[in-house]
Amino acid sequence: MYKNNQIELLVLPSVQNIGEIMKGINIKVTKAYYSDLEFIFQGNQVSILHKGRDLKEFSIVWLSSYWTTRDLASAVKQYLNFHKIPTTYIESNTSKITDALNFSLENIRTPDTYYVKDPIILNHLNDVEKVCGYPMIMKATKGFGGLNAKLINSRKELTETIANRDQSLQYMFQRFIKNDYDWGVMVVNGKVVSGERSYPKIGEFRNNSSIGATEIFADIETIPEEVKEIALNGAKALGLFWSRADILIDKTTNKPYLLEVNRFPGITKMSTEVLGAREFITDHLDINNLLPMTNKYSSTQKAFVM
């Protein structure tokens, strides 16, 4: 809090003529811009800083957004709500940043992550390295299938990758978890219905089947309990009834890390994912009285009925 307990208002982003607007109102006003914010996810905790100062130290935040910052505004609001700092209303939106924030607030283990909107990312190399170390992953905040993700092993590679990035995208940086495979765990209506291990092809760091990874489906009973719990908690944190969690297994410590939760998971033909997707939609058809209960396909049956 500001000295002498004076109310301090953070205006994010600063609106036009803020000095005139606040004239005669005896509070301290701090003008801010999204490009000044740093998002740090480390040790299952999250901090959002404005020029090195945690946003939760302000008395109240006048929060606004425009199209390209709607997801960041949503993340800021969730963060401040968690710490009981009052804010003005904004519409919600999502990205990998808002997802990471939700996971951290729910204390779900994720790789250490750094994000800054400042287009001059080179100004933040020391912070990126401090949080993520090498090797690290640089990936777009809105993307899928492992697209626009790069494995970076040195500062030289980092500076080159930043310089050659697609300027139309926003990027986040993440500590690389060395692994032999990851789990893809489908959650439907609050329960695990499918799981597979994905092994990357030789020379590839991404475990996405769309770029050649090999999927091996497993009986639900053989999925480690901690992996299932992370998948369930990840879906719950995002309020999803249909999703698939990608969970990396650290090859050194054997600890699972939630990488992301897919809202539009790919469905592998003739797999338990088909059964899970069918269970999801038939449940909803039943809820809306569109499908007689006697016609519902049970996901516990062994054979596929296509």
N, C-alpha and C positions, 0 to 999 in steps of 0.2 A: 504494500500500500504506500501511497505517496506520503511524504513526511507531514507530521501534524495531523494525520488521519484525514487529509483533504481528499475529497473524491477525485479520482482520476479516470477520465474517459478516453478510451482508445477508439479512434475513428478509422475503420478498416473497410474499404479504402477511404482515404480522405475525400469528403464531398466538397464541391465548389463553394467558395466563400464561407468556409467553416469559421473563420474569425468573426465575420459579421453575424453569423447564426448564433454563436455562443456569447456574443457581447452581453454583458450584464449578468451572466450565469457564473457564479463563483466556484468553478471547478477547474482542475488542470486538464488540458486537452492534449493528447498525443496523436499526431497524424501518422498514419501507417499505410503501407502498400503491400500487396501480396508478394511482390518481388523482394521485399525485405524479410519475409518469413523463412524460417528454417524448421523443417520437420525431422525430428530425430527419434527413431525407434530403436531402443537398445535395452537388452536385458528384460524383455517383456514389458518395458515401460515406454512411455511416449512423452516428448516435450515439444511444444511449439514455441519458438522464440521469435521476438521482434527485435532485431539489432542486439541480440544476446540476452534479452530479457524475456522471461517466461510470461506468456499472456495471462496466466492465472493470477499474476500480481496486480492486474488492473482492477478497478472497482466495477466497471461496466464497459461493454464493448458495443459501439454502434456498428453493426455488421451489415454490409451490403455485398452485392455480387453482380457481375456481368456474365455473359455466356461462357467465356473461357475460364472463369474462376468459380463457377457454381459449385464444383466438387470441393474446392479448397474452403469455400465459405461453409459448406456443410461439415467438413472435418473440423474447422475451428469451432463451430457451434456445438458439435458433439463434445469436443474437448472441454469447452467452457461450461457446458451443462454438467459434465461429470464433476467438475471442480466447483460447481454452484456459483459461477460468475454470471450475472445477468447479461443478456444480449438482446438485441432487437431480432425480430423474426426474419428468416430467409427461407427460400425454397430449398428442398433437399436435392442432392445429386450425388452420384457415386463415381469412384475411380479406384485404382489400386491404393491411392493415398487414404481415402475414406475407409476402405477395407482394412488396411494396415492399422489405422487408428482404432477401429472397432476391435480387432484382434488384441491389440495391446491393452485396451481398457478392460478386456475380459481376461487378461493375463494368459493368453494363448502363446506358446512358444513360436516365434518367427525369427527369420534371419535378421541381424542388425541392418537397419536401413536408414538412408539419408536422402532427403529431398529438399530442393530449394527452387523457387520459381524464377529467380534471377537468371535472365538469359545469358549472362556472363558467368557461366559455371566455373570457368577457370579461376575466378576469384575465391572459390570455395574448395580448392583441391585439398588443402590441409585438413579441413573438416571431413570431407569425403573419406580420405585415407584413415583418419582417426577412428571414424565410426565403422567403416567397412573393411579396411585392410586389403591385402592382396592374397589370393585372387578375389575379384569382385565381379558382380553382374551389373551392367547398365541396361535398363529396359524402359520401354515407354509406359507411362502411367495409365494409358488406355490402350490395351492390346490383348491379343489372344494367340494361342497356339505357338508360343515362343517366338513370335515375330518381333523384330526390332529389339532383340536381346543379344548382348555381346558379353563374352567372357574377357576380362581384362586382367593382365598379370603384372603390370608395371605402370609407373607414372607416365612413361613415354607412350605406352598403349592408351592410357587414359586420356592424355591430352590430344592424341591423334583422333581417338574415337569421338571425343567431344567436338573437336573442330570439324569433323566430317559428318556429324549427326544430321538427321532430318530436322530442319529448323521449325517445321510445322507441328512437331510433337514435343511433349513434356517428358522428362526422363527422371527416373529415380535410380539410386545406387544401392546395392545389396551385397552383404557379405556372402561369398560363395561357400556353400556347404558341400564339401567333398562327399560324393555318394556313388554307390553302384547302381541304385535304382530308386524310384519313388513309388509310393502307394497312390492310387486313384480310388477314392472311396465315395461311392454314391450314397447320398442321404435323401430319403423320401419321407415326408410327413413325420420327421423326428426319429427315424430309425435307419440303420445301415442296411442297405439292400444289395450292395455289390461292392466288390473290391478287386483290384488287379495291381500287380507290380509291373512297372514299366522300366525297361532296360534300354539305355541309349545305344544307338549304333556306334560303331568304332569311329573315334575321332570327333564325336559330338558330345557337347556338355548338356544339351537339353533332352529331357525325357518324354518329349511329345510324340505320340504315335503318328501325328500328321507329318512329321519330318523323319520317320523311319524307326522310331523306338519299337521294341518288341513288348507286347502285352502278354502277361500270364495271369489269367483269372484264378482266383482262389475262393475256396469255401469261406463263408463269412466267419465261421468258427475259428479259422486259422489266422484271421487278421488280428494283430496284437491289440490288446484292449486299449492301450494308450493311443494308438493310431485311430481306433474307432472313436474314442472320446474326443480327440482333437477334431475329427471330421464333424461330429455332432455339435461340438461347441462352436466351430466355425460357422456352420449353417445357422445356428441359433443366434450368434452375434450379429449376423446380417439379416435375420428375420426371414430366412429362406425355407421353403417347404420342398424344394427340388433343387439339388445342386450336386456337384462332385468336388471333393477337396483333393488337392495335390499336396502330398506330404512327403518331404524328403527325409531320408534316414542317413544321419551322419555316419560315415563309414569308420570314423575313429572312436566316437563315443556311443554310437548306436542310438542316439537320441533322435526323436522325430521332430521335424520343424514344419509348420504349416506354411506352404509357399503361397497358395492362393485358393480361392473357392470359385469354381466356375458356375455361372448362372445358366449357361447354355452348353452343357457338356456334350461332347461327341458320344455317339452310341455305337459300340462295336457290334456288328452283326452276329447273331447266334451266341450272345453272351448274356451274363446275368444283368448287364446294363439294360438290355431289352426288357427283361422282366421287371426291373425296377421302374423304368419309364412307364410300362404298362400299368403297374400298380398305382403309380402316381395319378395317371389320368383316369383310371377306372374309379379310384377313390373319389375324385372330383365329380365324375359323372354320377356316382351314387349320391353324393352330397346334394347335387342339384336335381335328384330324382329323374335323371335322364336314362339311367341304366338299371334294369332290375337286378337286385342282389343275386339272383340265381344265375345271371349271365356273367358275373364277375369272375375274371381269371385269377386263380390263386397263384401267387409267386412262389408258393411252397411246392408246386407240382414240379416234377423232374423234367418233363418233356416240354418242348416249345410248341405252341399252337399258333402258327403264323397265318 
